[in-house]
């Protein structure tokens, strides 16, 4: 069953406006937060067990506590560069509930004592950016942003920044580079952004969903928030479901929910009565699960990690029995090759080779030993670069190839897809 | 010679003051140039921006070439970007793009002869529950079929 905290008012057209938001209790939590001490808010977030909802799953309260007490200006950056393929939860939140994000951000900024925040929105999200900007203007006008907010003496300015088409800017240090007006290339860590981030100042980078969740943790208290989800993965999470199901879309579920129940219940089952073949959980970077594994999987950080994959951004792609895994890997490998920023050799060269090797299968140039070569290249790309894009390119290969090796062998031997058959002929670009 | 409109110049000047560093104004300024220059950014536009912003051309070029949303050559009146990442590819956007190219006698990434369209395959645009989808200029078009998409494109004036 869905638990609607963040998504409760998504269907209300007025919720994106300030009057509509206030009618549903909007900005009341901000008043409550201002009556707390900043460290009480940090402790509440820590106690809630909230983990980053962008993909890495790092505990939010702990991230905040890494800020040094050196009197330097602190920045809060909201990561709205939603680029992980098949993820569309943050866009929907910005379009339907922008004030919820803004309120969560002001509370967070107050907690970490930050005078300035940016919402870094991917360039393609033109409409979402417009909605968010309008909401920020409304919040300024109502005195929720700017100088001396609600007479508390706390001052906070907020602005949006639009990216221009680069997956890598979703990586927090890449985002910082981009905001600084540089190429969006990631920076070596440490120093972590909390210590030295935007303009070398202490910076907290949190995902849209994470910052919105802060509002509910403060509104209801950590204990109430922890009632949802499992012990190690508390709270609710937004899942973006796409692919071969009857009702794809965004679903807010308690963490620990059974993946198969999401498919059969919320998503209305498999489309056209086809059989489930595989699921990519957590964005295309996450290793694939086959149908037997899906039966056992629960949607939380621990279970999916134990199964050798990850919860990631919460995007879930459902594939039925008609899907050719060689073809799917081709699409995925092309993506990472296209998005590698070119800074580190293992990634720049490796993503190219992965894509080339998979394409070779379609061009009839591949030999059976190339299957092992594909895995060898992927293995050599892991953990050797400044950021995780290289791993993100390698992991899908290491998930798909061993689990569906027969399809790769068949394609190389016969020259056509085992699943699609001969008539389908050569595949696309 | 390309030159921004008076409002365009004002926009760039205000962006230079909007952020903590003037270099942060490069991306928004490039968007502005693209908007005023039929959807793409030319070398002379970069030179113009460099003068206006007092930032070296090489520095602007570095940003310009890194991001995919800045077009390096002229595009049609309608830049049709078809998502061909996983969910959309599963929903048939690669075949749909082939049909667009055939129907409008276009080459991928090149303007059609009447300068009306440029078709480009792009990566995930974050509307996967509405696959197949595409973006025409700033707007998303979702839950398409090849027929409905071709008709939509044909109806564009």
Interface residues (C-beta under 8 A of the other chain):
Chain A: X82 X83 X84 X85 X86 X87 X88 X91 X122 X123 X124 X125 X126 X127 X159 X161 X162 X163 X164 X165 X166 X167 X178 X179 X180 X181 X182 X183 X184 X198 X199 X240 X241 X242 X243 X244 X248 X249 X250 X280 X284 X315 X317 X319 X323 X327 X328 X331 X332 X335 X338 X339 X341 X428 X429
Chain B: X18 X19 X20 X21 X22 X23 X24 X25 X26 X27 X28 X30 X31 X62 X63 X66 X67 X68 X69 X70 X84 X85 X86 X87 X89 X90 X94 X95 X98 X121 X123 X124 X125 X126 X127 X128 X129 X131 X135 X138 X139 X140
